[in-house]
Amino acid sequence: MHSTRKILLASLIAAGSLSVAQAADITIGMAEALSGGAAQYGHSIKNGFELAASEINAAGGINGNKIKLVVEDEQGKKEEAINVFKKLIFQDKVLMIFGPTLSNSAQAADPIAQAAKTVAFGTSNTADGITSIGNYVFRNSVTEADVLPVTISTAQRKLGIKKVAVLYGNDDVFTKSGYDNFKKALADLKVPVTATETFAKGDVDFKAQLTKIQSTHPDAIVLSALLAEGGPIMVQARQLGIKLPFIGGNGMNSVKIFDLAPGAASNDLWVGSPWSIDNNTPENTKFVAAYKAKYNTAPDQFSAQSYDAMHIAAQALKKVKLTGNLAADRTALRDALPNVKWTGATGAFEFTQAKNRAGKPAGYDAKQTAIISMTHDGKYIIEK
């Protein structure tokens, strides 16, 4: 009797008289710098992803399926990012990859994803040319080319800046791209440059460059740096009696600057980003409260962008009918992503298509409005 019922049940399912819904995991890779010099960004990014994924899963997942994150440490190194991308794509068979953390690593690893027709979604890559790699490359981090001119013009208007000195890292794709965009913006705004000095990743003594800058009497220092060098630069500048404002790029927009340059050393840093902790929209207020409750610390731009990126991907996934054919599902997700519009912690968001060097359509950049903030007494204050 028991075997007869099993046969009957199987027949009904095969005939379509009964349906069986089975939830499955949606496996998403996350390649971030969780050790090394860029780890202060990577951990914030990881927190943002995990917070968003937990919220999405708690609300029923995506069409009944739960998000499963496969986390890898790419150490902020190009070679390691390539290895991690290969592991996630070919061994773990993830649907898509978030990361890597630095633009340097993205330039090296994103071509792996493009060749494998797997979405690589950057949340902290802002250097020029990343999305020109191909049409499977996305980012919701606004480029330096879009943000830096607004940052400089706001600081110029507020502070009456007449001339500046420039200090930048010359051995990193992100900081070099930042310098290129700062240089162009300064030329467009007709702001003279009194001195241009450079440094390399891993440098710890910046007094020689700062002393040269000080001797040219600028009104501000334009700084294209990552936090590991940017924090000590600000500390040493103040030790030398340089009380000038700093105008920084994306790499300096983190609450961790207050740990690396404590007290007055971090004052008067001007940065631009679509996100500010003091932007009191309902979406951002909810995110900040949830982040503080989960991690017992304040979020930064990088956690906000990864949090929104997970929700952006979730919106696309809701439109995709997953078939179990990995290649087809990866392509279906790629096709759905460009149409997503989302209002989250970083404000209203949509994609805009980039072009490659030949002028043909390529990957997708963020279309968002920058908020300009200035640091004072351990806080970022929005400047109108």
C-alpha positions in Angstrom: 0.0 0.0 0.0 2.8 2.4 1.0 4.7 1.8 -2.3 1.5 2.3 -4.3 1.0 5.7 -2.7 4.5 6.7 -3.5 4.1 5.7 -7.1 0.8 7.7 -7.3 2.4 10.8 -5.8 5.3 10.6 -8.2 2.8 10.3 -11.1 0.8 13.3 -10.0 4.0 15.4 -9.7 5.2 14.3 -13.1 1.8 15.1 -14.6 1.8 18.6 -13.1 -1.2 17.9 -10.8 1.0 18.7 -7.8 3.9 21.2 -7.5 6.8 21.0 -5.2 8.5 24.4 -4.2 12.0 23.9 -2.9 14.0 26.9 -1.6 17.6 27.1 -2.6 20.6 29.2 -1.7 21.7 32.0 -4.0 25.4 31.8 -3.7 27.2 35.2 -4.1 30.9 35.7 -3.8 32.5 38.4 -1.8 36.2 39.3 -2.5 37.4 42.0 -0.1 40.6 43.0 1.6 40.2 41.6 5.1 43.9 41.7 5.9 46.7 44.1 4.9 46.7 47.8 4.4 43.2 48.0 2.9 41.5 46.0 5.6 40.0 49.1 7.3 37.9 49.4 4.1 37.3 45.6 3.6 35.8 45.0 7.0 33.4 47.9 6.7 32.4 46.6 3.3 31.9 43.0 4.6 29.7 44.4 7.4 27.5 46.2 5.0 27.0 43.2 2.8 26.3 40.9 5.8 23.8 43.3 7.3 21.8 43.7 4.0 21.9 39.9 3.4 20.6 39.2 6.9 17.7 41.7 6.4 16.8 40.3 3.0 16.9 36.7 4.3 14.9 37.6 7.4 12.2 39.1 5.1 11.9 35.8 3.1 14.9 36.0 0.9 14.6 36.4 -2.9 11.5 34.7 -4.3 11.8 32.3 -1.3 15.5 31.7 -1.8 18.1 32.7 0.7 21.4 34.6 0.0 24.5 32.7 0.9 27.8 34.7 1.0 31.1 33.0 0.2 33.7 35.3 1.7 37.3 35.4 0.5 40.2 37.7 1.7 41.9 39.2 -1.4 44.3 41.1 0.9 44.3 44.2 -1.2 46.7 42.6 -3.6 46.3 42.3 -7.3 47.7 38.7 -7.5 45.5 37.5 -4.7 42.4 39.2 -6.1 43.0 37.2 -9.4 43.3 34.0 -7.4 40.2 34.7 -5.4 38.1 35.5 -8.4 39.1 32.3 -10.1 38.2 30.3 -7.0 34.8 31.9 -6.6 33.9 31.7 -10.3 35.2 28.2 -11.2 35.4 26.3 -7.9 32.6 27.8 -5.7 30.5 28.5 -8.8 29.0 31.7 -7.4 26.3 33.6 -9.3 28.1 36.9 -9.1 31.0 38.5 -7.2 31.1 41.6 -5.1 34.5 43.3 -4.9 37.5 43.6 -4.9 38.2 46.5 -2.5 40.8 48.5 -4.3 40.8 49.8 -7.9 44.3 48.3 -8.4 42.8 44.9 -7.7 39.7 45.5 -9.8 41.8 46.3 -12.8 43.6 43.0 -12.4 40.7 40.7 -11.4 37.7 42.1 -13.2 38.8 40.8 -16.6 38.6 37.3 -15.2 34.9 37.8 -14.4 34.3 39.5 -17.7 35.8 36.5 -19.6 33.8 34.1 -17.5 30.6 36.1 -18.1 30.1 36.6 -14.4 29.0 39.9 -12.9 31.8 41.7 -10.9 30.1 44.4 -8.8 32.5 46.9 -7.2 31.4 49.0 -4.2 34.6 50.9 -3.5 36.4 51.1 -6.9 36.4 54.7 -8.1 39.4 55.0 -10.5 38.9 55.8 -14.1 38.6 52.9 -16.6 37.3 50.1 -14.3 33.9 49.7 -16.1 35.5 50.0 -19.5 36.7 46.4 -18.9 33.4 45.0 -20.1 29.6 44.7 -19.8 29.7 42.3 -16.8 31.5 45.0 -14.7 29.3 47.1 -12.5 29.9 49.6 -9.6 27.8 51.7 -7.3 30.8 53.7 -6.1 30.8 57.1 -7.8 33.9 57.9 -9.7 36.6 60.4 -8.6 36.0 62.1 -12.0 32.4 62.9 -10.9 33.0 63.8 -7.2 36.4 65.6 -7.0 35.4 68.7 -9.1 32.4 69.2 -6.8 34.6 68.8 -3.7 37.1 71.3 -4.9 34.6 73.9 -6.0 32.7 73.7 -2.7 35.9 74.1 -0.6 37.0 76.9 -2.9 33.7 78.7 -2.4 33.6 78.2 1.3 37.2 78.8 2.1 38.2 81.4 -0.5 41.1 79.1 -1.7 43.3 80.9 -4.3 46.1 78.3 -4.7 46.8 74.7 -3.5 49.6 72.2 -3.2 49.1 68.5 -4.3 50.3 65.4 -2.6 49.4 61.9 -4.1 50.4 58.3 -4.1 52.1 57.6 -7.5 52.2 53.7 -7.3 48.5 52.9 -7.0 45.7 53.0 -9.7 43.3 54.7 -7.4 45.5 57.4 -6.0 47.1 58.1 -9.4 43.6 58.3 -11.0 42.6 60.7 -8.1 45.6 62.9 -8.9 44.7 63.0 -12.6 41.1 64.0 -11.8 42.3 66.6 -9.2 44.7 68.0 -11.7 42.0 68.4 -14.4 39.5 69.9 -11.9 42.0 72.4 -10.6 42.9 73.4 -14.2 39.2 73.8 -15.1 38.6 75.9 -12.0 41.8 77.9 -12.7 43.3 77.2 -9.3 47.1 77.4 -9.4 49.2 74.6 -8.0 52.2 75.7 -5.9 53.8 72.3 -5.5 53.2 68.7 -6.5 54.7 65.9 -4.3 54.4 62.1 -4.3 54.7 59.1 -2.0 54.4 55.4 -2.3 52.3 52.7 -0.5 54.0 51.7 2.7 55.8 55.0 3.3 55.7 56.3 6.9 57.6 59.5 6.8 56.1 62.4 4.8 57.9 65.3 6.5 60.2 66.1 3.5 57.2 66.4 1.1 55.2 68.4 3.6 58.1 70.8 4.4 58.5 71.5 0.6 54.7 72.1 0.4 54.8 74.4 3.4 57.5 76.6 1.8 55.2 77.4 -1.2 52.5 78.9 1.1 49.4 77.2 -0.4 45.9 77.8 0.9 45.0 74.1 1.0 46.6 70.7 0.4 44.9 68.4 -2.2 45.5 64.8 -1.1 44.9 61.7 -3.1 45.7 58.9 -0.7 44.4 55.7 1.0 43.9 55.9 4.8 47.0 54.0 5.7 49.1 56.9 4.3 46.6 59.7 4.5 46.1 59.5 8.3 49.8 59.8 9.1 50.2 62.6 6.5 47.6 64.6 8.3 49.2 63.9 11.7 52.7 64.9 10.5 51.4 68.0 8.8 49.9 69.2 12.1 53.2 68.3 13.9 55.0 70.6 11.4 52.5 73.4 12.2 50.6 73.1 9.0 47.0 73.9 9.8 45.8 74.1 6.3 42.6 72.3 5.1 43.1 69.1 3.3 40.9 68.3 0.2 40.7 64.5 -0.1 39.3 61.8 -2.4 37.2 58.8 -1.8 40.0 57.0 0.1 39.9 59.5 2.9 36.1 59.4 3.5 36.0 57.1 6.5 35.4 57.5 10.2 38.6 55.6 10.7 40.5 58.8 9.9 39.6 59.9 13.5 41.5 56.9 14.8 44.5 57.3 12.5 44.6 61.1 13.0 43.1 61.6 16.4 42.0 64.9 17.9 42.6 68.1 15.9 44.9 66.3 13.5 41.9 65.2 11.4 40.1 68.6 11.4 39.5 70.4 8.2 39.4 67.4 5.8 37.0 68.0 2.9 35.6 65.0 1.1 32.7 64.2 -1.3 30.5 61.2 -1.4 26.8 60.3 -2.1 26.7 59.2 1.6 27.0 61.0 4.9 26.2 59.7 8.3 24.4 63.0 9.0 22.1 62.7 6.0 18.8 62.2 7.8 16.8 60.5 5.1 14.5 57.6 6.3 16.6 55.1 4.4 19.9 56.3 5.9 18.6 56.7 9.4 17.3 53.1 9.3 20.7 51.8 8.0 22.8 53.7 10.5 20.6 52.5 13.4 20.7 48.9 12.2 24.5 49.0 11.6 25.2 50.4 15.1 22.9 47.8 16.7 24.6 44.9 14.9 28.3 46.0 15.1 28.4 48.5 18.0 30.2 51.1 15.9 29.3 53.8 13.4 29.1 52.9 9.6 31.1 54.7 7.0 30.7 55.4 3.2 32.1 51.9 2.4 29.7 50.0 4.5 26.8 52.1 3.2 27.7 51.4 -0.4 28.1 47.7 0.1 24.7 47.6 2.0 23.0 49.4 -0.9 24.8 47.2 -3.5 23.4 44.0 -1.9 19.9 45.5 -2.1 20.5 46.6 -5.7 21.5 43.1 -6.6 18.5 41.7 -4.8 16.1 43.9 -6.8 17.7 42.5 -10.0 17.5 38.9 -8.7 13.8 39.3 -8.0 13.3 39.8 -11.7 15.4 36.8 -12.7 13.9 33.3 -13.0 16.8 31.1 -11.9 17.0 27.9 -13.9 19.9 26.1 -12.3 21.9 26.6 -15.5 24.8 28.7 -14.0 25.9 30.3 -17.3 22.3 31.3 -18.2 21.6 32.5 -14.7 24.7 34.6 -14.6 23.8 36.2 -17.9 20.2 36.8 -16.8 21.4 38.6 -13.7 23.7 40.7 -15.9 20.8 41.7 -18.1 18.5 42.6 -15.2 21.0 44.8 -13.2 21.2 47.8 -15.5 17.5 48.5 -15.1 17.5 48.7 -11.3 16.7 51.9 -9.6 17.0 52.0 -5.8 16.8 54.6 -3.0 18.9 53.4 -0.1 21.4 54.7 2.5 23.4 56.5 -0.2 20.3 58.1 -1.7 18.6 57.7 -5.1 20.6 55.4 -7.4 20.6 54.2 -10.9 23.2 52.9 -13.4 24.7 54.7 -16.3 26.5 52.8 -19.0 30.2 53.5 -19.5 32.2 53.2 -22.7 35.4 51.5 -23.5 38.5 53.1 -25.1 37.0 52.4 -28.6 33.9 54.4 -27.6 31.7 51.3 -27.5 29.2 50.5 -24.6 30.9 48.6 -21.8 30.1 48.2 -18.0 28.0 50.3 -15.7 28.8 53.2 -13.4 26.8 54.9 -10.6 24.6 57.9 -11.2 24.3 59.8 -7.9 24.7 63.2 -6.4 27.7 64.0 -4.2 27.4 65.3 -0.6 30.4 67.4 0.5 31.5 67.1 4.1 34.2 68.6 6.3 35.7 67.0 9.5 35.6 68.8 12.8 36.0 67.3 16.3 35.7 63.7 15.2 32.6 64.2 13.0 31.8 64.8 9.3 29.7 67.9 8.9 27.7 68.4 5.7 28.6 71.5 3.8 25.8 73.1 1.7 
